[in-house]
Amino acid sequence: MGFLGFGKKKGVLDLTERYKKQQEKISQIQNDESASQNAFSFLGNLASNSNTESEDYVDVSGSEEKKKKFAKRLVEMTTKIEDLSNQIYHLQQRIEVLEKKIDVNRF
């Protein structure tokens, strides 16, 4: 790549057209699969829904634990941020005192 066309490399490989063709093929395949579903696909959906209900019940207890851990971690992070903010404030105050002692505005 060059600025205003100077020093432009001639051996550039452009794969955008190939990528677009692949995406079109993928979308066509997905459309064909959805069109070819038979009338009894609702039975498969019912079976998969019954499995996910039991999994959801198991995940609820795990998600509550994750929420508690996340809340605890969030509290710890906020306290650390507050501590660092206080330290920055104190450092700013010290710098102002030192500037007054040195009389920085004189220069």
Biopython code that builds the backbone (N, CA, C, O; Angstrom):
import numpy as np
from Bio.PDB.StructureBuilder import StructureBuilder

atoms = [
    (1, "MET", "N", (0.856, -1.173, 0.000)),
    (1, "MET", "CA", (0.000, 0.000, 0.000)),
    (1, "MET", "C", (0.895, 1.227, 0.000)),
    (1, "MET", "O", (1.894, 1.280, 0.718)),
    (2, "GLY", "N", (0.538, 2.190, -0.793)),
    (2, "GLY", "CA", (1.315, 3.396, -0.852)),
    (2, "GLY", "C", (0.451, 4.621, -0.664)),
    (2, "GLY", "O", (-0.778, 4.556, -0.713)),
    (3, "PHE", "N", (1.110, 5.722, -0.452)),
    (3, "PHE", "CA", (0.411, 6.987, -0.242)),
    (3, "PHE", "C", (0.223, 7.666, -1.596)),
    (3, "PHE", "O", (1.200, 7.897, -2.309)),
    (4, "LEU", "N", (-0.992, 7.983, -1.954)),
    (4, "LEU", "CA", (-1.355, 8.624, -3.214)),
    (4, "LEU", "C", (-0.881, 7.820, -4.421)),
    (4, "LEU", "O", (-0.564, 8.389, -5.465)),
    (5, "GLY", "N", (-0.834, 6.495, -4.277)),
    (5, "GLY", "CA", (-0.485, 5.643, -5.401)),
    (5, "GLY", "C", (0.995, 5.408, -5.583)),
    (5, "GLY", "O", (1.383, 4.606, -6.432)),
    (6, "PHE", "N", (1.840, 6.079, -4.813)),
    (6, "PHE", "CA", (3.277, 5.882, -4.927)),
    (6, "PHE", "C", (3.683, 4.648, -4.143)),
    (6, "PHE", "O", (3.232, 4.448, -3.015)),
    (7, "GLY", "N", (4.514, 3.839, -4.722)),
    (7, "GLY", "CA", (5.009, 2.650, -4.043)),
    (7, "GLY", "C", (3.940, 1.583, -3.888)),
    (7, "GLY", "O", (4.010, 0.768, -2.968)),
    (8, "LYS", "N", (2.962, 1.576, -4.763)),
    (8, "LYS", "CA", (1.879, 0.612, -4.678)),
    (8, "LYS", "C", (2.391, -0.763, -5.080)),
    (8, "LYS", "O", (3.095, -0.914, -6.080)),
    (9, "LYS", "N", (2.026, -1.761, -4.285)),
    (9, "LYS", "CA", (2.450, -3.112, -4.599)),
    (9, "LYS", "C", (1.525, -3.691, -5.660)),
    (9, "LYS", "O", (0.306, -3.537, -5.582)),
    (10, "LYS", "N", (2.110, -4.359, -6.652)),
    (10, "LYS", "CA", (1.331, -4.873, -7.778)),
    (10, "LYS", "C", (0.816, -6.287, -7.506)),
    (10, "LYS", "O", (-0.166, -6.698, -8.126)),
    (11, "GLY", "N", (1.420, -7.020, -6.634)),
    (11, "GLY", "CA", (1.041, -8.408, -6.402)),
    (11, "GLY", "C", (0.029, -8.565, -5.286)),
    (11, "GLY", "O", (0.249, -9.349, -4.363)),
    (12, "VAL", "N", (-1.065, -7.845, -5.349)),
    (12, "VAL", "CA", (-2.074, -7.918, -4.301)),
    (12, "VAL", "C", (-3.099, -8.978, -4.674)),
    (12, "VAL", "O", (-3.571, -9.026, -5.810)),
    (13, "LEU", "N", (-3.437, -9.823, -3.712)),
    (13, "LEU", "CA", (-4.390, -10.902, -3.923)),
    (13, "LEU", "C", (-5.715, -10.498, -3.300)),
    (13, "LEU", "O", (-5.780, -10.253, -2.095)),
    (14, "ASP", "N", (-6.769, -10.424, -4.096)),
    (14, "ASP", "CA", (-8.086, -10.003, -3.626)),
    (14, "ASP", "C", (-9.004, -11.211, -3.562)),
    (14, "ASP", "O", (-9.332, -11.806, -4.589)),
    (15, "LEU", "N", (-9.420, -11.575, -2.345)),
    (15, "LEU", "CA", (-10.265, -12.754, -2.152)),
    (15, "LEU", "C", (-11.706, -12.385, -1.805)),
    (15, "LEU", "O", (-12.470, -13.243, -1.364)),
    (16, "THR", "N", (-12.082, -11.142, -1.993)),
    (16, "THR", "CA", (-13.432, -10.731, -1.602)),
    (16, "THR", "C", (-14.497, -11.390, -2.460)),
    (16, "THR", "O", (-15.555, -11.758, -1.950)),
    (17, "GLU", "N", (-14.238, -11.548, -3.761)),
    (17, "GLU", "CA", (-15.231, -12.185, -4.634)),
    (17, "GLU", "C", (-15.423, -13.651, -4.240)),
    (17, "GLU", "O", (-16.549, -14.149, -4.227)),
    (18, "ARG", "N", (-14.345, -14.328, -3.925)),
    (18, "ARG", "CA", (-14.447, -15.727, -3.521)),
    (18, "ARG", "C", (-15.226, -15.844, -2.220)),
    (18, "ARG", "O", (-16.043, -16.751, -2.062)),
    (19, "TYR", "N", (-14.979, -14.936, -1.294)),
    (19, "TYR", "CA", (-15.686, -14.942, -0.016)),
    (19, "TYR", "C", (-17.179, -14.705, -0.229)),
    (19, "TYR", "O", (-18.010, -15.374, 0.387)),
    (20, "LYS", "N", (-17.519, -13.758, -1.096)),
    (20, "LYS", "CA", (-18.932, -13.480, -1.382)),
    (20, "LYS", "C", (-19.619, -14.705, -1.981)),
    (20, "LYS", "O", (-20.753, -15.019, -1.619)),
    (21, "LYS", "N", (-18.940, -15.399, -2.895)),
    (21, "LYS", "CA", (-19.516, -16.602, -3.504)),
    (21, "LYS", "C", (-19.730, -17.693, -2.461)),
    (21, "LYS", "O", (-20.748, -18.384, -2.489)),
    (22, "GLN", "N", (-18.775, -17.856, -1.535)),
    (22, "GLN", "CA", (-18.926, -18.847, -0.476)),
    (22, "GLN", "C", (-20.112, -18.519, 0.416)),
    (22, "GLN", "O", (-20.869, -19.410, 0.802)),
    (23, "GLN", "N", (-20.275, -17.248, 0.741)),
    (23, "GLN", "CA", (-21.403, -16.841, 1.589)),
    (23, "GLN", "C", (-22.727, -17.085, 0.877)),
    (23, "GLN", "O", (-23.699, -17.491, 1.514)),
    (24, "GLU", "N", (-22.784, -16.845, -0.434)),
    (24, "GLU", "CA", (-24.002, -17.107, -1.193)),
    (24, "GLU", "C", (-24.326, -18.598, -1.199)),
    (24, "GLU", "O", (-25.487, -18.981, -1.053)),
    (25, "LYS", "N", (-23.303, -19.444, -1.369)),
    (25, "LYS", "CA", (-23.524, -20.884, -1.356)),
    (25, "LYS", "C", (-24.035, -21.343, -0.003)),
    (25, "LYS", "O", (-24.934, -22.181, 0.075)),
    (26, "ILE", "N", (-23.466, -20.797, 1.063)),
    (26, "ILE", "CA", (-23.886, -21.175, 2.413)),
    (26, "ILE", "C", (-25.332, -20.769, 2.643)),
    (26, "ILE", "O", (-26.106, -21.538, 3.212)),
    (27, "SER", "N", (-25.703, -19.583, 2.212)),
    (27, "SER", "CA", (-27.085, -19.131, 2.404)),
    (27, "SER", "C", (-28.049, -19.976, 1.572)),
    (27, "SER", "O", (-29.160, -20.256, 2.021)),
    (28, "GLN", "N", (-27.641, -20.392, 0.355)),
    (28, "GLN", "CA", (-28.491, -21.252, -0.459)),
    (28, "GLN", "C", (-28.673, -22.617, 0.192)),
    (28, "GLN", "O", (-29.776, -23.164, 0.191)),
    (29, "ILE", "N", (-27.602, -23.168, 0.744)),
    (29, "ILE", "CA", (-27.687, -24.471, 1.411)),
    (29, "ILE", "C", (-28.611, -24.383, 2.616)),
    (29, "ILE", "O", (-29.413, -25.290, 2.842)),
    (30, "GLN", "N", (-28.516, -23.320, 3.387)),
    (30, "GLN", "CA", (-29.386, -23.162, 4.545)),
    (30, "GLN", "C", (-30.837, -23.019, 4.122)),
    (30, "GLN", "O", (-31.726, -23.564, 4.777)),
    (31, "ASN", "N", (-31.092, -22.300, 3.042)),
    (31, "ASN", "CA", (-32.454, -22.163, 2.544)),
    (31, "ASN", "C", (-33.007, -23.503, 2.073)),
    (31, "ASN", "O", (-34.171, -23.822, 2.319)),
    (32, "ASP", "N", (-32.164, -24.291, 1.390)),
    (32, "ASP", "CA", (-32.591, -25.603, 0.913)),
    (32, "ASP", "C", (-32.908, -26.537, 2.080)),
    (32, "ASP", "O", (-33.883, -27.287, 2.027)),
    (33, "GLU", "N", (-32.094, -26.494, 3.128)),
    (33, "GLU", "CA", (-32.332, -27.359, 4.283)),
    (33, "GLU", "C", (-33.624, -26.993, 4.993)),
    (33, "GLU", "O", (-34.378, -27.874, 5.406)),
    (34, "SER", "N", (-33.885, -25.701, 5.139)),
    (34, "SER", "CA", (-35.113, -25.295, 5.818)),
    (34, "SER", "C", (-36.338, -25.653, 4.985)),
    (34, "SER", "O", (-37.391, -25.962, 5.543)),
    (35, "ALA", "N", (-36.220, -25.618, 3.663)),
    (35, "ALA", "CA", (-37.346, -25.962, 2.794)),
    (35, "ALA", "C", (-37.598, -27.458, 2.767)),
    (35, "ALA", "O", (-38.727, -27.891, 2.536)),
    (36, "SER", "N", (-36.558, -28.258, 3.002)),
    (36, "SER", "CA", (-36.704, -29.706, 2.902)),
    (36, "SER", "C", (-37.148, -30.364, 4.202)),
    (36, "SER", "O", (-37.199, -31.592, 4.270)),
    (37, "GLN", "N", (-37.465, -29.604, 5.217)),
    (37, "GLN", "CA", (-37.938, -30.205, 6.463)),
    (37, "GLN", "C", (-39.289, -30.853, 6.219)),
    (37, "GLN", "O", (-40.129, -30.326, 5.490)),
    (38, "ASN", "N", (-39.480, -32.011, 6.845)),
    (38, "ASN", "CA", (-40.746, -32.707, 6.629)),
    (38, "ASN", "C", (-41.792, -32.274, 7.652)),
    (38, "ASN", "O", (-41.507, -31.476, 8.545)),
    (39, "ALA", "N", (-42.980, -32.798, 7.515)),
    (39, "ALA", "CA", (-44.106, -32.386, 8.361)),
    (39, "ALA", "C", (-43.955, -32.883, 9.792)),
    (39, "ALA", "O", (-44.607, -32.358, 10.694)),
    (40, "PHE", "N", (-43.114, -33.878, 10.017)),
    (40, "PHE", "CA", (-42.982, -34.454, 11.355)),
    (40, "PHE", "C", (-41.843, -33.833, 12.162)),
    (40, "PHE", "O", (-41.434, -34.399, 13.175)),
    (41, "SER", "N", (-41.339, -32.715, 11.746)),
    (41, "SER", "CA", (-40.243, -32.084, 12.471)),
    (41, "SER", "C", (-40.673, -31.568, 13.837)),
    (41, "SER", "O", (-39.835, -31.367, 14.715)),
    (42, "PHE", "N", (-41.981, -31.351, 14.026)),
    (42, "PHE", "CA", (-42.437, -30.859, 15.327)),
    (42, "PHE", "C", (-42.212, -31.896, 16.421)),
    (42, "PHE", "O", (-42.075, -31.533, 17.589)),
    (43, "LEU", "N", (-42.170, -33.198, 16.060)),
    (43, "LEU", "CA", (-41.893, -34.230, 17.064)),
    (43, "LEU", "C", (-40.467, -34.092, 17.588)),
    (43, "LEU", "O", (-40.215, -34.237, 18.784)),
    (44, "GLY", "N", (-39.556, -33.816, 16.690)),
    (44, "GLY", "CA", (-38.173, -33.585, 17.114)),
    (44, "GLY", "C", (-38.067, -32.368, 18.002)),
    (44, "GLY", "O", (-37.298, -32.364, 18.963)),
    (45, "ASN", "N", (-38.840, -31.318, 17.689)),
    (45, "ASN", "CA", (-38.836, -30.118, 18.516)),
    (45, "ASN", "C", (-39.381, -30.408, 19.906)),
    (45, "ASN", "O", (-38.850, -29.908, 20.897)),
    (46, "LEU", "N", (-40.438, -31.213, 19.987)),
    (46, "LEU", "CA", (-40.997, -31.559, 21.297)),
    (46, "LEU", "C", (-39.985, -32.343, 22.126)),
    (46, "LEU", "O", (-39.838, -32.102, 23.325)),
    (47, "ALA", "N", (-39.297, -33.271, 21.493)),
    (47, "ALA", "CA", (-38.303, -34.061, 22.211)),
    (47, "ALA", "C", (-37.154, -33.183, 22.700)),
    (47, "ALA", "O", (-36.682, -33.343, 23.826)),
    (48, "SER", "N", (-36.711, -32.272, 21.868)),
    (48, "SER", "CA", (-35.607, -31.410, 22.284)),
    (48, "SER", "C", (-36.052, -30.447, 23.373)),
    (48, "SER", "O", (-35.255, -30.124, 24.254)),
    (49, "ASN", "N", (-37.305, -29.972, 23.347)),
    (49, "ASN", "CA", (-37.808, -29.086, 24.387)),
    (49, "ASN", "C", (-37.891, -29.787, 25.728)),
    (49, "ASN", "O", (-37.609, -29.176, 26.759)),
    (50, "SER", "N", (-38.269, -31.048, 25.738)),
    (50, "SER", "CA", (-38.355, -31.765, 27.010)),
    (50, "SER", "C", (-36.974, -31.941, 27.619)),
    (50, "SER", "O", (-36.836, -31.905, 28.842)),
    (51, "ASN", "N", (-35.955, -32.130, 26.803)),
    (51, "ASN", "CA", (-34.592, -32.255, 27.312)),
    (51, "ASN", "C", (-34.084, -30.931, 27.851)),
    (51, "ASN", "O", (-33.398, -30.905, 28.874)),
    (52, "THR", "N", (-34.400, -29.849, 27.194)),
    (52, "THR", "CA", (-33.879, -28.551, 27.625)),
    (52, "THR", "C", (-34.535, -28.090, 28.912)),
    (52, "THR", "O", (-33.919, -27.350, 29.679)),
    (53, "GLU", "N", (-35.770, -28.507, 29.170)),
    (53, "GLU", "CA", (-36.419, -28.114, 30.414)),
    (53, "GLU", "C", (-35.681, -28.691, 31.614)),
    (53, "GLU", "O", (-35.471, -27.995, 32.607)),
    (54, "SER", "N", (-35.290, -29.947, 31.530)),
    (54, "SER", "CA", (-34.564, -30.539, 32.646)),
    (54, "SER", "C", (-33.178, -29.911, 32.780)),
    (54, "SER", "O", (-32.698, -29.715, 33.896)),
    (55, "GLU", "N", (-32.533, -29.596, 31.668)),
    (55, "GLU", "CA", (-31.238, -28.942, 31.710)),
    (55, "GLU", "C", (-31.353, -27.542, 32.288)),
    (55, "GLU", "O", (-30.469, -27.106, 33.025)),
    (56, "ASP", "N", (-32.430, -26.829, 31.966)),
    (56, "ASP", "CA", (-32.632, -25.502, 32.514)),
    (56, "ASP", "C", (-32.752, -25.558, 34.022)),
    (56, "ASP", "O", (-32.254, -24.672, 34.717)),
    (57, "TYR", "N", (-33.402, -26.579, 34.535)),
    (57, "TYR", "CA", (-33.555, -26.706, 35.976)),
    (57, "TYR", "C", (-32.199, -26.881, 36.640)),
    (57, "TYR", "O", (-31.953, -26.310, 37.702)),
    (58, "VAL", "N", (-31.328, -27.654, 36.037)),
    (58, "VAL", "CA", (-29.992, -27.861, 36.582)),
    (58, "VAL", "C", (-29.175, -26.578, 36.474)),
    (58, "VAL", "O", (-28.426, -26.240, 37.390)),
    (59, "ASP", "N", (-29.314, -25.869, 35.372)),
    (59, "ASP", "CA", (-28.546, -24.661, 35.156)),
    (59, "ASP", "C", (-28.948, -23.520, 36.088)),
    (59, "ASP", "O", (-28.149, -22.622, 36.355)),
    (60, "VAL", "N", (-30.184, -23.554, 36.582)),
    (60, "VAL", "CA", (-30.650, -22.472, 37.441)),
    (60, "VAL", "C", (-29.807, -22.403, 38.710)),
    (60, "VAL", "O", (-29.395, -21.318, 39.120)),
    (61, "SER", "N", (-29.552, -23.537, 39.327)),
    (61, "SER", "CA", (-28.740, -23.513, 40.543)),
    (61, "SER", "C", (-27.317, -23.057, 40.223)),
    (61, "SER", "O", (-26.710, -22.321, 41.001)),
    (62, "GLY", "N", (-26.797, -23.485, 39.101)),
    (62, "GLY", "CA", (-25.465, -23.061, 38.693)),
    (62, "GLY", "C", (-25.425, -21.584, 38.370)),
    (62, "GLY", "O", (-24.443, -20.902, 38.664)),
    (63, "SER", "N", (-26.487, -21.092, 37.767)),
    (63, "SER", "CA", (-26.499, -19.682, 37.406)),
    (63, "SER", "C", (-26.620, -18.805, 38.652)),
    (63, "SER", "O", (-26.074, -17.702, 38.683)),
    (64, "GLU", "N", (-27.334, -19.283, 39.685)),
    (64, "GLU", "CA", (-27.421, -18.522, 40.933)),
    (64, "GLU", "C", (-26.048, -18.403, 41.584)),
    (64, "GLU", "O", (-25.684, -17.346, 42.098)),
    (65, "GLU", "N", (-25.300, -19.486, 41.557)),
    (65, "GLU", "CA", (-23.942, -19.453, 42.105)),
    (65, "GLU", "C", (-23.064, -18.513, 41.291)),
    (65, "GLU", "O", (-22.250, -17.772, 41.843)),
    (66, "LYS", "N", (-23.236, -18.549, 39.985)),
    (66, "LYS", "CA", (-22.455, -17.663, 39.126)),
    (66, "LYS", "C", (-22.810, -16.209, 39.392)),
    (66, "LYS", "O", (-21.940, -15.339, 39.399)),
    (67, "LYS", "N", (-24.099, -15.951, 39.612)),
    (67, "LYS", "CA", (-24.523, -14.584, 39.912)),
    (67, "LYS", "C", (-23.914, -14.104, 41.219)),
    (67, "LYS", "O", (-23.464, -12.962, 41.315)),
    (68, "LYS", "N", (-23.896, -14.983, 42.238)),
    (68, "LYS", "CA", (-23.320, -14.611, 43.529)),
    (68, "LYS", "C", (-21.828, -14.328, 43.384)),
    (68, "LYS", "O", (-21.323, -13.345, 43.927)),
    (69, "LYS", "N", (-21.127, -15.187, 42.654)),
    (69, "LYS", "CA", (-19.694, -14.982, 42.442)),
    (69, "LYS", "C", (-19.439, -13.700, 41.674)),
    (69, "LYS", "O", (-18.512, -12.950, 41.980)),
    (70, "PHE", "N", (-20.274, -13.456, 40.673)),
    (70, "PHE", "CA", (-20.119, -12.234, 39.875)),
    (70, "PHE", "C", (-20.372, -11.003, 40.724)),
    (70, "PHE", "O", (-19.642, -10.018, 40.618)),
    (71, "ALA", "N", (-21.408, -11.044, 41.575)),
    (71, "ALA", "CA", (-21.710, -9.902, 42.437)),
    (71, "ALA", "C", (-20.566, -9.646, 43.413)),
    (71, "ALA", "O", (-20.189, -8.498, 43.648)),
    (72, "LYS", "N", (-20.018, -10.716, 43.978)),
    (72, "LYS", "CA", (-18.902, -10.575, 44.911)),
    (72, "LYS", "C", (-17.687, -9.985, 44.209)),
    (72, "LYS", "O", (-17.016, -9.103, 44.744)),
    (73, "ARG", "N", (-17.415, -10.474, 43.018)),
    (73, "ARG", "CA", (-16.273, -9.964, 42.262)),
    (73, "ARG", "C", (-16.476, -8.505, 41.880)),
    (73, "ARG", "O", (-15.534, -7.713, 41.906)),
    (74, "LEU", "N", (-17.705, -8.153, 41.526)),
    (74, "LEU", "CA", (-18.012, -6.775, 41.172)),
    (74, "LEU", "C", (-17.813, -5.844, 42.365)),
    (74, "LEU", "O", (-17.287, -4.741, 42.210)),
    (75, "VAL", "N", (-18.229, -6.281, 43.551)),
    (75, "VAL", "CA", (-18.045, -5.475, 44.759)),
    (75, "VAL", "C", (-16.556, -5.285, 45.036)),
    (75, "VAL", "O", (-16.120, -4.182, 45.368)),
    (76, "GLU", "N", (-15.777, -6.358, 44.901)),
    (76, "GLU", "CA", (-14.338, -6.262, 45.128)),
    (76, "GLU", "C", (-13.689, -5.296, 44.140)),
    (76, "GLU", "O", (-12.816, -4.513, 44.515)),
    (77, "MET", "N", (-14.109, -5.353, 42.897)),
    (77, "MET", "CA", (-13.531, -4.470, 41.888)),
    (77, "MET", "C", (-13.888, -3.014, 42.165)),
    (77, "MET", "O", (-13.047, -2.131, 41.994)),
    (78, "THR", "N", (-15.113, -2.752, 42.586)),
    (78, "THR", "CA", (-15.491, -1.365, 42.879)),
    (78, "THR", "C", (-14.733, -0.832, 44.080)),
    (78, "THR", "O", (-14.353, 0.339, 44.101)),
    (79, "THR", "N", (-14.507, -1.676, 45.083)),
    (79, "THR", "CA", (-13.735, -1.202, 46.236)),
    (79, "THR", "C", (-12.290, -0.907, 45.830)),
    (79, "THR", "O", (-11.700, 0.070, 46.293)),
    (80, "LYS", "N", (-11.725, -1.746, 44.969)),
    (80, "LYS", "CA", (-10.359, -1.481, 44.488)),
    (80, "LYS", "C", (-10.299, -0.181, 43.697)),
    (80, "LYS", "O", (-9.349, 0.590, 43.834)),
    (81, "ILE", "N", (-11.306, 0.062, 42.876)),
    (81, "ILE", "CA", (-11.340, 1.300, 42.092)),
    (81, "ILE", "C", (-11.453, 2.505, 43.015)),
    (81, "ILE", "O", (-10.791, 3.519, 42.795)),
    (82, "GLU", "N", (-12.289, 2.401, 44.047)),
    (82, "GLU", "CA", (-12.423, 3.503, 44.998)),
    (82, "GLU", "C", (-11.111, 3.762, 45.725)),
    (82, "GLU", "O", (-10.728, 4.915, 45.923)),
    (83, "ASP", "N", (-10.419, 2.695, 46.126)),
    (83, "ASP", "CA", (-9.126, 2.848, 46.799)),
    (83, "ASP", "C", (-8.108, 3.541, 45.890)),
    (83, "ASP", "O", (-7.386, 4.441, 46.319)),
    (84, "LEU", "N", (-8.065, 3.110, 44.641)),
    (84, "LEU", "CA", (-7.131, 3.734, 43.700)),
    (84, "LEU", "C", (-7.488, 5.193, 43.442)),
    (84, "LEU", "O", (-6.606, 6.038, 43.294)),
    (85, "SER", "N", (-8.769, 5.481, 43.391)),
    (85, "SER", "CA", (-9.200, 6.859, 43.199)),
    (85, "SER", "C", (-8.764, 7.727, 44.379)),
    (85, "SER", "O", (-8.311, 8.855, 44.188)),
    (86, "ASN", "N", (-8.900, 7.203, 45.591)),
    (86, "ASN", "CA", (-8.457, 7.938, 46.777)),
    (86, "ASN", "C", (-6.951, 8.171, 46.750)),
    (86, "ASN", "O", (-6.479, 9.252, 47.100)),
    (87, "GLN", "N", (-6.205, 7.159, 46.336)),
    (87, "GLN", "CA", (-4.754, 7.309, 46.252)),
    (87, "GLN", "C", (-4.370, 8.387, 45.237)),
    (87, "GLN", "O", (-3.462, 9.181, 45.482)),
    (88, "ILE", "N", (-5.053, 8.409, 44.119)),
    (88, "ILE", "CA", (-4.779, 9.439, 43.101)),
    (88, "ILE", "C", (-5.081, 10.819, 43.659)),
    (88, "ILE", "O", (-4.319, 11.761, 43.442)),
    (89, "TYR", "N", (-6.186, 10.941, 44.376)),
    (89, "TYR", "CA", (-6.555, 12.233, 44.956)),
    (89, "TYR", "C", (-5.481, 12.714, 45.933)),
    (89, "TYR", "O", (-5.093, 13.882, 45.905)),
    (90, "HIS", "N", (-5.002, 11.815, 46.795)),
    (90, "HIS", "CA", (-3.969, 12.187, 47.763)),
    (90, "HIS", "C", (-2.668, 12.582, 47.064)),
    (90, "HIS", "O", (-1.992, 13.520, 47.487)),
    (91, "LEU", "N", (-2.319, 11.864, 45.991)),
    (91, "LEU", "CA", (-1.116, 12.216, 45.238)),
    (91, "LEU", "C", (-1.261, 13.591, 44.593)),
    (91, "LEU", "O", (-0.299, 14.359, 44.550)),
    (92, "GLN", "N", (-2.443, 13.903, 44.097)),
    (92, "GLN", "CA", (-2.673, 15.227, 43.519)),
    (92, "GLN", "C", (-2.515, 16.311, 44.576)),
    (92, "GLN", "O", (-1.942, 17.367, 44.310)),
    (93, "GLN", "N", (-3.019, 16.050, 45.762)),
    (93, "GLN", "CA", (-2.886, 17.025, 46.845)),
    (93, "GLN", "C", (-1.422, 17.238, 47.211)),
    (93, "GLN", "O", (-0.999, 18.370, 47.440)),
    (94, "ARG", "N", (-0.650, 16.163, 47.265)),
    (94, "ARG", "CA", (0.773, 16.280, 47.579)),
    (94, "ARG", "C", (1.504, 17.078, 46.508)),
    (94, "ARG", "O", (2.369, 17.899, 46.816)),
    (95, "ILE", "N", (1.155, 16.835, 45.255)),
    (95, "ILE", "CA", (1.799, 17.569, 44.162)),
    (95, "ILE", "C", (1.500, 19.054, 44.277)),
    (95, "ILE", "O", (2.384, 19.884, 44.065)),
    (96, "GLU", "N", (0.269, 19.393, 44.609)),
    (96, "GLU", "CA", (-0.081, 20.809, 44.764)),
    (96, "GLU", "C", (0.710, 21.452, 45.893)),
    (96, "GLU", "O", (1.152, 22.594, 45.763)),
    (97, "VAL", "N", (0.895, 20.742, 46.993)),
    (97, "VAL", "CA", (1.679, 21.277, 48.104)),
    (97, "VAL", "C", (3.122, 21.494, 47.679)),
    (97, "VAL", "O", (3.717, 22.531, 47.972)),
    (98, "LEU", "N", (3.683, 20.502, 46.984)),
    (98, "LEU", "CA", (5.062, 20.640, 46.515)),
    (98, "LEU", "C", (5.204, 21.786, 45.519)),
    (98, "LEU", "O", (6.208, 22.498, 45.541)),
    (99, "GLU", "N", (4.222, 21.975, 44.651)),
    (99, "GLU", "CA", (4.281, 23.084, 43.701)),
    (99, "GLU", "C", (4.254, 24.423, 44.427)),
    (99, "GLU", "O", (4.938, 25.363, 44.022)),
    (100, "LYS", "N", (3.476, 24.514, 45.485)),
    (100, "LYS", "CA", (3.431, 25.758, 46.255)),
    (100, "LYS", "C", (4.755, 26.020, 46.941)),
    (100, "LYS", "O", (5.208, 27.162, 47.010)),
    (101, "LYS", "N", (5.392, 24.945, 47.459)),
    (101, "LYS", "CA", (6.681, 25.110, 48.124)),
    (101, "LYS", "C", (7.761, 25.537, 47.131)),
    (101, "LYS", "O", (8.600, 26.379, 47.450)),
    (102, "ILE", "N", (7.740, 24.972, 45.954)),
    (102, "ILE", "CA", (8.758, 25.297, 44.953)),
    (102, "ILE", "C", (8.465, 26.627, 44.290)),
    (102, "ILE", "O", (9.371, 27.269, 43.760)),
    (103, "ASP", "N", (7.228, 27.041, 44.313)),
    (103, "ASP", "CA", (6.760, 28.265, 43.650)),
    (103, "ASP", "C", (6.947, 28.133, 42.135)),
    (103, "ASP", "O", (7.696, 28.884, 41.511)),
    (104, "VAL", "N", (6.248, 27.161, 41.577)),
    (104, "VAL", "CA", (6.355, 26.813, 40.156)),
    (104, "VAL", "C", (5.929, 27.969, 39.277)),
    (104, "VAL", "O", (6.499, 28.138, 38.199)),
    (105, "ASN", "N", (4.972, 28.763, 39.671)),
    (105, "ASN", "CA", (4.463, 29.851, 38.844)),
    (105, "ASN", "C", (5.504, 30.943, 38.611)),
    (105, "ASN", "O", (5.342, 31.767, 37.711)),
    (106, "ARG", "N", (6.570, 30.958, 39.411)),
    (106, "ARG", "CA", (7.599, 31.992, 39.279)),
    (106, "ARG", "C", (8.337, 31.879, 37.950)),
    (106, "ARG", "O", (8.785, 32.895, 37.419)),
    (107, "PHE", "N", (8.474, 30.694, 37.406)),
    (107, "PHE", "CA", (9.258, 30.501, 36.175)),
    (107, "PHE", "C", (8.441, 30.825, 35.015)),
    (107, "PHE", "O", (8.913, 30.728, 33.882)),
]
sb = StructureBuilder()
sb.init_structure("model")
sb.init_model(0)
sb.init_chain("A")
sb.init_seg("    ")
for serial, (resi, resn, name, xyz) in enumerate(atoms, 1):
    if name == "N":
        sb.init_residue(resn, " ", resi, " ")
    sb.init_atom(name, np.array(xyz, "f"), 0.0, 1.0, " ", f" {name:<3s}", serial, name[0])
structure = sb.get_structure()
